[in-house]
Amino acid sequence: MTYGILMAGGIGSRFWPRSREAYPKQFLNVFGSTSLLQQTFARIEPLIPAARNYVVTHERYTALTNRQLPHVHVLAEPISRNTAPCIAFAAIVLRAQDKDATMVVLPADHQIHDEYQFRAVLEVAIEKAQAPGTLVTIGIKPSYAATGYGYIQYDGPTSERVRAYPVKTFAEKPNLATAERFLDSGDFLWNSGIFVWRADTILEKMKQHLPGIFEAFEKAASALGTPQEGEAIKAAYLRSTRISVDYGVMERAKNVHVVPGAFGWNDIGDWRAVYDLSQKNNHGNVLHNQVIVHDAGRCMVHGGSRLVVLVGTHDLLVVDTDDALLICHRENAQQVKNVVEYLHARQLTEFV
């Protein structure tokens, strides 16, 4: 059977000051009246029912996850160790209850416009992932030379039919000139970070490429469903290195395939992405709550409980909360995470 694994353990530091350690980005209503996590679940529920969906998140967010998605299973991580240990944890849980389990692994903070086409792509990936030893990822057909995404080069003639292609190589986030070459070549896709594979397959690949993580969670597997489970999982995380599944497995493994998709995908990584995806007024502004602008254009303001006024400003991101105010140029949105690092360094944890 097929299971959904929603990865929701990050703190969303680029979404400060709205995203905080106590209430991070994936639980916020960034677009619409439901959270990014709830939207991720809703778009796969027609394909994978609630009873077969799991959210992997930090243990501090267990109650919050249960409030937002009361009908799904929650796997609580004792500490954050990036995506490889997260996926290993989910894989041993699924393998224990279903030896033929197939995992659809999704970050909980993406936006997708054409959900019907998205599910059609997933169905092709799920079918491909049944082949022994096969890892499958979803690639996004690029619409511009993006420098904020990793890339996947695939092998084979393109086709209008949705199908899986062998992966030739993975590429890290490029500079603009390299991204333009990728776009011109026609055989590069954005790396979405969405994966499909059998639980036993990904564990076997980890045994080959991440033996320390595999051994840690294989040891913990015998404690699943017992009173010792919590301590066993904690020990597995403490023994595991902090590494992504992309770098630890996907870039090293053989028999990796990609299914290209064009379904209006966006990685909501920072406030600039929110501006880009939001409906704008005649002056290019995106305004929420009590906001007055005069001679201001191409700005986004997420107001809080007080009035925000912009005069003679352009290309700004303004996010106001009860205890913190962010003002930055749209082009510097990625640097917001540096503010969070600064706050930690100065022990200003009440603002984190």
C-alpha positions as CSV (number, residue, x, y, z in Angstrom):
1,M,0.0,0.0,0.0
2,T,1.0,3.6,-0.4
3,Y,1.6,6.0,2.5
4,G,2.1,9.7,2.8
5,I,5.0,11.1,4.8
6,L,4.8,14.8,5.5
7,M,8.0,16.3,6.7
8,A,7.1,19.2,9.1
9,G,10.0,19.6,11.5
10,G,11.7,22.8,10.4
11,I,11.5,26.2,12.1
12,G,11.2,28.3,9.0
13,S,13.8,30.9,10.0
14,R,13.4,32.8,6.7
15,F,9.8,33.5,7.8
16,W,10.7,35.4,10.9
17,P,9.1,37.2,12.7
18,R,5.9,35.3,12.1
19,S,7.6,31.9,12.1
20,R,8.9,31.2,15.6
21,E,10.3,28.1,17.2
22,A,7.0,27.7,19.1
23,Y,4.9,28.1,16.0
24,P,6.9,27.6,12.8
25,K,6.0,28.3,9.2
26,Q,4.4,25.1,8.2
27,F,1.6,25.7,10.8
28,L,0.9,29.2,9.6
29,N,-1.9,30.3,7.3
30,V,0.3,31.9,4.7
31,F,-2.1,31.5,1.8
32,G,-5.8,31.2,2.5
33,S,-7.6,30.0,5.7
34,T,-5.6,26.8,6.3
35,S,-2.0,26.2,7.1
36,L,0.7,25.0,4.7
37,L,0.7,21.6,6.5
38,Q,-3.1,21.3,6.2
39,Q,-2.9,22.2,2.5
40,T,-0.2,19.6,1.9
41,F,-2.4,16.9,3.5
42,A,-5.5,18.0,1.6
43,R,-3.9,17.8,-1.8
44,I,-2.8,14.2,-1.3
45,E,-5.8,12.9,0.6
46,P,-7.7,12.0,-2.6
47,L,-4.8,9.7,-3.4
48,I,-3.8,8.5,0.1
49,P,-6.5,8.5,2.8
50,A,-5.9,10.1,6.2
51,A,-5.4,6.7,7.9
52,R,-2.3,6.2,5.8
53,N,-0.7,9.6,6.3
54,Y,2.1,10.4,8.7
55,V,3.5,13.7,9.8
56,V,7.1,13.6,11.0
57,T,7.9,16.6,13.1
58,H,9.8,17.6,16.2
59,E,8.3,16.4,19.4
60,R,7.6,20.0,20.5
61,Y,5.1,20.2,17.6
62,T,3.2,17.0,18.3
63,A,0.2,18.7,20.0
64,L,0.1,21.4,17.4
65,T,0.1,18.8,14.6
66,N,-2.7,16.8,16.2
67,R,-4.8,20.0,16.5
68,Q,-4.4,20.8,12.8
69,L,-4.6,17.2,11.5
70,P,-6.4,15.2,14.1
71,H,-6.9,12.1,11.8
72,V,-3.3,11.5,10.8
73,H,-0.4,9.7,12.6
74,V,2.4,11.7,14.1
75,L,6.0,10.5,14.4
76,A,7.8,12.7,16.9
77,E,11.5,13.4,16.4
78,P,13.4,14.0,19.7
79,I,15.9,16.2,17.9
80,S,16.3,17.6,14.4
81,R,18.8,15.8,12.1
82,N,17.7,16.9,8.6
83,T,15.8,14.7,6.2
84,A,17.8,11.4,6.1
85,P,17.1,10.4,9.7
86,C,13.5,11.7,9.4
87,I,13.0,9.4,6.4
88,A,14.7,6.4,8.1
89,F,12.4,6.8,11.1
90,A,9.3,6.8,8.9
91,A,10.6,3.8,6.8
92,I,11.2,1.5,9.8
93,V,7.7,2.3,11.1
94,L,6.0,1.6,7.8
95,R,8.1,-1.6,7.1
96,A,7.0,-2.9,10.5
97,Q,3.3,-2.8,9.6
98,D,3.5,-3.4,5.8
99,K,6.4,-5.2,4.2
100,D,5.3,-3.8,0.8
101,A,4.8,-0.2,2.0
102,T,5.5,2.6,-0.6
103,M,6.3,6.0,0.8
104,V,5.4,9.4,-0.8
105,V,7.6,11.9,1.0
106,L,6.6,15.5,0.8
107,P,7.8,18.7,2.5
108,A,5.0,20.4,4.3
109,D,5.6,23.9,3.0
110,H,5.1,23.8,-0.7
111,Q,2.3,25.4,-2.8
112,I,0.8,23.6,-5.8
113,H,-1.8,25.1,-8.1
114,D,-2.9,22.2,-10.3
115,E,-3.5,19.5,-7.7
116,Y,-5.1,17.1,-10.2
117,Q,-2.0,17.1,-12.3
118,F,0.2,16.8,-9.3
119,R,-1.6,13.6,-8.2
120,A,-1.3,12.3,-11.8
121,V,2.5,12.7,-11.6
122,L,2.6,11.0,-8.2
123,E,0.7,8.0,-9.5
124,V,3.3,7.5,-12.2
125,A,6.1,7.9,-9.6
126,I,4.4,5.4,-7.3
127,E,4.1,2.8,-10.2
128,K,7.8,3.3,-11.1
129,A,8.9,2.9,-7.4
130,Q,7.5,-0.6,-7.4
131,A,10.5,-1.8,-9.5
132,P,13.1,-3.4,-7.2
133,G,15.8,-1.0,-5.9
134,T,14.3,2.1,-7.6
135,L,14.3,5.5,-6.1
136,V,12.0,8.2,-7.7
137,T,11.9,11.9,-7.3
138,I,9.6,14.6,-8.8
139,G,11.3,17.2,-10.9
140,I,9.7,20.6,-11.9
141,K,9.9,21.8,-15.4
142,P,11.7,25.2,-15.0
143,S,10.0,28.4,-16.1
144,Y,13.0,30.6,-15.5
145,A,16.7,30.4,-14.6
146,A,16.3,30.0,-10.9
147,T,19.3,30.2,-8.6
148,G,17.5,29.2,-5.4
149,Y,16.8,25.6,-6.4
150,G,18.9,22.6,-7.0
151,Y,18.6,20.9,-10.4
152,I,18.2,17.4,-11.7
153,Q,19.5,16.4,-15.2
154,Y,17.6,13.5,-16.8
155,D,18.3,11.2,-19.6
156,G,16.0,10.5,-22.6
157,P,13.8,12.2,-25.1
158,T,11.1,14.4,-23.6
159,S,7.5,13.3,-24.1
160,E,4.2,14.9,-23.5
161,R,3.1,11.8,-21.6
162,V,3.9,11.8,-17.9
163,R,6.7,9.2,-17.4
164,A,9.8,8.5,-15.4
165,Y,13.3,9.1,-16.8
166,P,16.7,7.9,-15.5
167,V,18.6,10.7,-13.6
168,K,22.0,11.6,-15.0
169,T,23.1,14.0,-12.2
170,F,22.1,16.3,-9.4
171,A,23.3,19.8,-9.3
172,E,23.5,22.2,-6.4
173,K,22.0,25.7,-6.5
174,P,23.8,27.3,-9.4
175,N,24.8,30.9,-10.2
176,L,22.8,32.8,-12.8
177,A,25.0,31.9,-15.7
178,T,24.9,28.2,-14.9
179,A,21.1,28.3,-14.3
180,E,20.7,29.9,-17.8
181,R,22.8,27.1,-19.3
182,F,20.6,24.5,-17.5
183,L,17.5,26.2,-18.9
184,D,18.8,26.3,-22.4
185,S,19.8,22.6,-22.4
186,G,16.3,21.5,-21.9
187,D,17.1,18.4,-19.9
188,F,17.3,20.0,-16.4
189,L,14.5,20.2,-13.9
190,W,14.2,21.9,-10.5
191,N,14.6,19.6,-7.6
192,S,11.3,19.6,-5.7
193,G,12.4,17.5,-2.7
194,I,9.5,15.2,-3.2
195,F,10.4,11.5,-3.2
196,V,8.6,8.2,-3.8
197,W,10.1,4.7,-3.0
198,R,9.4,1.5,-1.2
199,A,10.3,1.6,2.5
200,D,12.5,-1.5,2.1
201,T,14.3,0.1,-0.9
202,I,15.2,3.4,0.9
203,L,16.5,1.4,3.9
204,E,18.6,-0.8,1.6
205,K,20.0,2.3,-0.1
206,M,20.8,3.8,3.3
207,K,22.6,0.6,4.3
208,Q,24.8,1.2,1.3
209,H,25.4,4.9,1.5
210,L,24.5,5.9,5.1
211,P,25.4,2.8,7.1
212,G,25.6,4.7,10.4
213,I,22.0,6.0,10.1
214,F,20.8,2.6,8.8
215,E,22.3,0.7,11.7
216,A,21.0,3.2,14.3
217,F,17.4,2.9,13.1
218,E,17.6,-0.8,12.4
219,K,18.6,-1.3,16.1
220,A,15.7,0.9,17.1
221,A,13.2,-1.1,15.0
222,S,13.0,-3.9,17.4
223,A,11.6,-1.6,20.1
224,L,8.7,-0.2,18.0
225,G,5.4,-0.7,19.8
226,T,7.1,-1.4,23.2
227,P,7.5,0.9,26.2
228,Q,11.2,1.3,25.1
229,E,10.3,2.8,21.8
230,G,10.8,6.5,22.8
231,E,14.2,5.9,24.2
232,A,15.2,3.7,21.3
233,I,14.2,6.3,18.7
234,K,16.0,9.0,20.7
235,A,19.2,6.9,20.8
236,A,18.9,6.4,17.0
237,Y,18.7,10.1,16.4
238,L,21.7,10.8,18.7
239,R,23.7,8.3,16.7
240,S,22.7,9.8,13.4
241,T,24.6,12.4,11.5
242,R,22.8,15.6,10.3
243,I,22.5,15.0,6.6
244,S,19.9,15.4,3.9
245,V,18.6,12.4,1.9
246,D,19.5,14.3,-1.3
247,Y,23.2,14.5,-0.4
248,G,23.4,11.2,1.6
249,V,21.5,8.9,-0.8
250,M,20.1,10.4,-4.0
251,E,23.3,11.9,-5.3
252,R,25.2,8.7,-4.7
253,A,22.7,5.9,-5.5
254,K,22.1,4.0,-8.7
255,N,18.8,3.4,-10.3
256,V,17.3,6.8,-9.6
257,H,14.5,8.1,-11.7
258,V,12.7,11.4,-12.0
259,V,9.2,12.2,-13.2
260,P,8.9,15.7,-14.7
261,G,5.9,17.7,-13.6
262,A,4.3,21.0,-14.5
263,F,1.6,21.7,-11.9
264,G,2.3,25.2,-10.6
265,W,4.8,24.2,-7.9
266,N,6.5,26.7,-5.6
267,D,8.8,26.3,-2.7
268,I,7.6,28.8,-0.1
269,G,11.1,29.5,1.2
270,D,10.9,33.1,2.3
271,W,8.8,36.3,2.3
272,R,9.9,37.1,-1.3
273,A,8.2,34.0,-2.5
274,V,5.0,35.0,-0.7
275,Y,5.1,38.4,-2.5
276,D,5.8,36.8,-5.9
277,L,2.8,34.4,-5.5
278,S,0.3,36.9,-4.0
279,Q,-2.2,38.9,-5.9
280,K,-1.0,42.5,-6.2
281,N,-2.8,45.9,-6.6
282,N,-2.3,48.4,-9.4
283,H,0.9,49.6,-7.8
284,G,2.4,46.1,-7.3
285,N,1.7,46.1,-3.6
286,V,0.5,43.2,-1.4
287,L,-1.2,44.5,1.7
288,H,-2.6,42.7,4.7
289,N,-4.5,44.1,7.7
290,Q,-4.3,47.9,8.5
291,V,-2.0,49.4,6.0
292,I,-1.8,52.8,4.3
293,V,0.6,53.5,1.5
294,H,1.5,56.8,-0.2
295,D,3.8,56.9,-3.2
296,A,4.9,53.3,-2.5
297,G,5.1,50.4,-4.9
298,R,6.1,46.7,-5.2
299,C,6.0,46.3,-1.5
300,M,4.4,43.6,0.7
301,V,3.1,44.4,4.2
302,H,1.9,41.8,6.6
303,G,0.5,44.0,9.3
304,G,-0.4,43.0,12.8
305,S,-2.6,44.7,15.3
306,R,-1.5,48.2,14.6
307,L,-1.6,50.5,11.6
308,V,1.4,50.4,9.3
309,V,2.1,53.4,7.0
310,L,4.5,53.4,4.0
311,V,5.5,56.7,2.3
312,G,7.8,57.0,-0.6
313,T,9.2,53.4,-0.4
314,H,9.6,50.7,-3.0
315,D,10.5,47.0,-3.1
316,L,10.2,46.4,0.6
317,L,9.0,43.5,2.7
318,V,7.4,44.6,6.0
319,V,6.2,42.0,8.5
320,D,4.8,43.3,11.8
321,T,4.0,41.3,14.9
322,D,3.3,42.1,18.6
323,D,7.0,42.0,19.6
324,A,9.1,42.4,16.4
325,L,9.1,44.3,13.1
326,L,10.9,43.2,10.0
327,I,11.7,45.6,7.2
328,C,13.9,44.4,4.4
329,H,14.4,44.8,0.6
330,R,12.7,42.1,-1.4
331,E,16.0,41.0,-2.9
332,N,17.4,40.3,0.6
333,A,14.6,38.0,1.8
334,Q,17.0,35.0,2.1
335,Q,19.1,36.9,4.7
336,V,16.3,37.0,7.2
337,K,17.6,33.6,8.5
338,N,20.8,35.5,9.6
339,V,18.6,37.6,11.9
340,V,17.5,34.4,13.7
341,E,21.1,33.3,14.0
342,Y,22.0,36.7,15.5
343,L,19.2,36.4,18.0
344,H,20.4,33.0,19.1
345,A,24.0,34.2,19.3
346,R,22.9,37.2,21.5
347,Q,20.7,34.9,23.6
348,L,17.6,37.0,22.7
349,T,15.6,33.8,22.7
350,E,12.3,35.5,23.5
351,F,12.3,36.7,19.9
352,V,13.1,33.4,18.3
